[in-house]
Amino acid sequence: MANYTIADVKILRDRLGAGMVDSKNALEEADGDIEKAVEILRVKGLKGVAKREGRQTTAGLVAAKPGSGYATLIELASETDFVAKNEKFVALADQVLEAVHAGGASSAAEGNAAAIGGQTVEAFVNDEAALMGEKVELRTVNRIEGEQFAIYLHKTSKDLPPQVGVVVGYTGDDAETARSIAQHIAFAAPTYLSRDDVPSEQVDKERAIVEETAKNEGKPEAALPKIIEGRLTGFFKEIALLDQAYAKDNKLSVAKVVAEAGLTITGFARIKVGA
């Protein structure tokens, strides 16, 4: 029987973020030598990276970093919550965020190509994933430009790291309201800043749908223009931030809250893990 204890298994798991079975097997093979077990896990893990390519990464975390002129929001994904809440994974996310932000990346492709420790972020993440025994990937990167930034990271479970992240770029002096807008975005999930940002093709498609729906409902021909515009307004309230009803007071629009606070929202990004 190998010369190791349950405490040794815990040390190995805490140190690497590796699974229980993988840690025990490595200690068995290393005859209880923790340092040798680390190397065994690394070698076996790297061989398994390619095999894990097809696996789904539905867990993970979001992280954000403000800077001069722009802020960065990332999603680092894993296969399970067990890895996502591990200190090693959280630390890895911090390292990746620093590298991606320093590189000024605005997409996952640019983020994975960023430099870290003499290699790319993608290679660095794969090395760490080898020890964790799961597929880990930098799946999403957003860069938000602006003068100032409000950041909100929301935990959907107290046992997990943040699962929803929002960064808002803005001008103005009311940081409290700006953060409240970030919280609103986390909840309401708008796609665009204003109705003017919605692609005309999407608006035309929605207009055709609501017109056809109204006709099928037998609405009077003379009433159709008003009905269509009313339903389009509802459509914009769903997807355009400034048109939405403010989460903390649905009698007010976000546009009104922003104007009264003396703010101008210049852009935003929202990421939900696994979405």
C-alpha positions in Angstrom: 0.0 0.0 0.0 1.3 3.5 -0.9 2.8 5.6 1.8 0.3 8.5 1.8 -2.6 9.8 3.9 -5.9 11.6 3.2 -4.1 14.7 4.4 -1.6 14.3 1.5 -4.5 13.9 -1.0 -6.0 17.1 0.3 -2.7 18.9 0.1 -2.3 17.8 -3.6 -5.9 18.8 -4.4 -5.6 22.2 -2.8 -2.3 22.9 -4.4 -3.2 21.9 -7.9 -7.0 22.0 -8.0 -6.8 18.3 -9.2 -9.7 15.8 -8.7 -9.8 13.3 -5.9 -9.3 10.2 -8.0 -6.5 11.8 -10.0 -4.7 12.9 -6.9 -5.0 9.5 -5.2 -3.7 7.7 -8.3 -0.8 10.1 -8.6 0.2 9.6 -5.0 -0.2 5.8 -5.5 2.2 5.9 -8.5 4.6 8.3 -6.6 4.6 6.1 -3.5 3.4 9.1 -1.4 6.0 11.6 -2.8 3.9 14.8 -3.3 6.4 16.5 -5.5 6.7 13.4 -7.7 2.9 13.2 -7.8 2.8 16.8 -9.0 5.0 15.9 -12.0 2.9 12.8 -12.7 -0.3 14.9 -12.8 1.3 17.5 -15.1 2.6 14.9 -17.6 -0.7 13.0 -17.7 -2.7 16.2 -17.7 -0.9 17.6 -20.7 -1.5 14.4 -22.6 -5.1 14.7 -21.8 -5.6 18.3 -23.0 -6.3 17.2 -26.6 -8.8 14.5 -25.4 -10.7 17.2 -23.4 -11.2 19.5 -26.4 -14.7 18.3 -27.1 -15.9 18.6 -23.5 -18.4 21.3 -22.5 -17.2 24.1 -20.2 -20.4 25.2 -18.5 -18.9 26.5 -15.2 -16.3 29.1 -14.4 -16.1 32.7 -13.4 -16.0 36.3 -14.6 -13.4 38.9 -13.7 -12.9 42.5 -14.6 -10.1 45.1 -14.5 -10.4 48.9 -15.0 -7.5 50.8 -16.6 -6.6 54.1 -18.3 -9.0 54.5 -21.2 -10.4 51.0 -21.2 -11.5 48.2 -18.9 -11.4 44.4 -19.5 -14.0 41.8 -18.7 -13.3 38.1 -19.1 -14.9 34.7 -18.7 -12.6 31.8 -17.7 -14.5 28.6 -18.2 -14.2 25.2 -16.6 -16.2 21.9 -16.8 -17.3 21.8 -13.2 -18.1 24.0 -10.2 -15.6 22.1 -8.2 -12.7 23.5 -10.3 -14.4 26.9 -10.6 -14.4 27.6 -6.9 -10.9 26.2 -6.3 -8.4 28.8 -5.2 -6.0 27.8 -7.9 -8.6 28.4 -10.6 -9.4 31.8 -9.1 -5.7 32.7 -9.0 -5.4 31.6 -12.6 -8.2 33.9 -13.6 -6.5 36.8 -12.0 -3.2 36.1 -13.8 -5.0 35.7 -17.1 -7.0 38.9 -16.6 -3.8 40.8 -15.9 -2.2 39.5 -19.1 -5.2 40.0 -21.3 -5.7 43.6 -20.0 -2.1 44.5 -20.4 -2.3 43.2 -24.0 -5.3 45.4 -24.7 -7.3 42.4 -26.1 -10.8 43.0 -27.2 -11.8 39.4 -28.2 -11.2 35.8 -27.0 -8.8 35.2 -29.9 -6.7 38.3 -29.0 -6.8 37.4 -25.3 -5.6 33.8 -25.9 -2.8 35.2 -28.0 -1.6 37.6 -25.3 1.7 37.1 -23.7 2.2 35.7 -20.2 5.3 34.2 -18.7 7.1 33.7 -22.0 4.1 31.9 -23.7 0.6 32.7 -24.9 -2.3 32.8 -22.5 -3.8 29.8 -24.3 -0.7 27.7 -23.6 -0.5 28.9 -20.1 -4.1 28.0 -19.4 -3.6 24.6 -20.9 -0.6 23.9 -18.7 -2.7 24.8 -15.6 -5.7 22.8 -16.9 -3.4 19.8 -17.2 -3.0 19.8 -13.4 -6.7 20.5 -12.7 -7.7 17.5 -14.8 -10.4 19.5 -16.7 -10.8 21.5 -19.8 -10.3 25.1 -19.0 -10.5 27.9 -21.5 -10.5 31.7 -21.8 -13.9 31.8 -23.6 -14.9 35.4 -23.6 -13.1 38.8 -23.6 -14.7 42.2 -23.8 -12.8 45.5 -23.9 -14.9 48.6 -22.9 -13.5 52.0 -23.7 -14.3 55.1 -21.6 -13.2 57.7 -19.1 -14.5 56.0 -16.0 -15.8 52.6 -15.2 -18.4 51.0 -13.0 -17.9 47.3 -12.3 -20.4 44.8 -10.9 -19.6 41.1 -10.3 -22.6 39.1 -9.2 -22.5 35.7 -7.4 -25.5 33.5 -8.2 -24.3 31.2 -5.4 -22.4 32.1 -2.2 -20.2 29.1 -2.7 -19.1 30.0 -6.2 -17.0 32.9 -7.6 -18.9 35.6 -9.6 -21.0 34.2 -12.5 -22.3 37.4 -14.0 -20.0 40.4 -14.7 -20.8 43.9 -16.0 -18.5 46.8 -16.9 -20.0 50.2 -17.7 -18.0 53.0 -19.3 -19.3 56.5 -18.5 -18.6 60.1 -18.0 -19.8 62.1 -15.0 -19.3 62.2 -11.2 -22.0 60.0 -9.8 -20.2 56.7 -9.2 -23.0 55.3 -7.1 -25.6 55.7 -9.8 -23.1 54.3 -12.4 -22.7 51.2 -10.3 -26.4 50.9 -9.9 -26.7 50.9 -13.7 -24.2 48.1 -13.8 -26.4 46.2 -11.3 -29.4 46.9 -13.5 -27.6 45.5 -16.6 -26.7 42.3 -14.7 -30.4 41.8 -14.0 -32.0 43.1 -17.2 -29.4 41.8 -19.7 -29.8 44.5 -22.4 -28.0 43.8 -25.7 -27.6 47.4 -27.0 -27.0 50.8 -25.4 -29.8 52.6 -27.2 -32.4 51.9 -29.8 -30.2 53.7 -32.4 -27.6 50.9 -31.9 -30.0 48.1 -32.9 -29.2 47.0 -36.5 -31.8 48.1 -39.0 -32.2 44.6 -40.3 -33.2 43.4 -36.8 -35.7 46.3 -36.4 -37.2 45.6 -39.9 -37.6 41.9 -39.0 -39.3 42.7 -35.7 -41.5 45.2 -37.5 -42.6 42.6 -40.0 -43.4 40.1 -37.2 -45.5 42.5 -35.1 -47.3 43.7 -38.2 -48.2 40.2 -39.3 -49.2 39.3 -35.7 -51.5 42.3 -35.5 -53.1 41.5 -38.8 -53.7 37.9 -37.8 -55.3 39.1 -34.6 -57.8 41.0 -36.8 -56.8 44.5 -35.7 -58.4 47.3 -37.7 -56.3 48.5 -40.6 -56.4 52.1 -39.5 -55.1 51.1 -36.0 -52.1 49.1 -37.3 -49.5 51.8 -37.4 -50.1 52.8 -33.8 -50.2 49.1 -32.7 -47.0 48.3 -34.5 -45.1 51.3 -33.1 -46.3 50.4 -29.6 -45.1 46.9 -29.9 -41.8 48.0 -31.3 -41.4 50.3 -28.3 -41.8 47.2 -26.1 -39.2 45.4 -28.2 -36.7 48.3 -27.7 -37.4 48.2 -23.9 -36.3 44.6 -23.9 -33.0 45.0 -25.6 -31.9 48.6 -25.4 -30.5 49.7 -22.0 -31.6 53.4 -22.1 -35.1 52.4 -23.1 -35.5 49.9 -20.3 -37.5 50.5 -17.1 -35.0 51.0 -14.2 -34.7 47.9 -12.1 -34.9 49.9 -8.8 -37.9 52.0 -9.9 -39.8 50.7 -12.9 -41.6 54.0 -13.2 -38.4 55.5 -14.5 -36.4 54.7 -17.6 -32.7 54.1 -17.4 -32.3 57.1 -19.7 -34.0 59.4 -17.2 -32.0 58.0 -14.2 -28.8 58.5 -16.1 -29.7 62.1 -17.2 -30.7 63.1 -13.7 -27.4 61.8 -12.3 -25.5 63.8 -14.9 -24.0 60.7 -16.5 -23.4 59.7 -20.0 -23.1 56.0 -20.7 -20.5 55.4 -23.4 -20.6 51.6 -23.5 -21.1 48.4 -21.5 -20.4 44.7 -21.5 -22.1 41.9 -19.8 -21.0 38.3 -19.4 -22.8 35.4 -17.8 -20.8 32.2 -17.3 -22.0 29.5 -19.7 -24.3 31.7 -21.7 
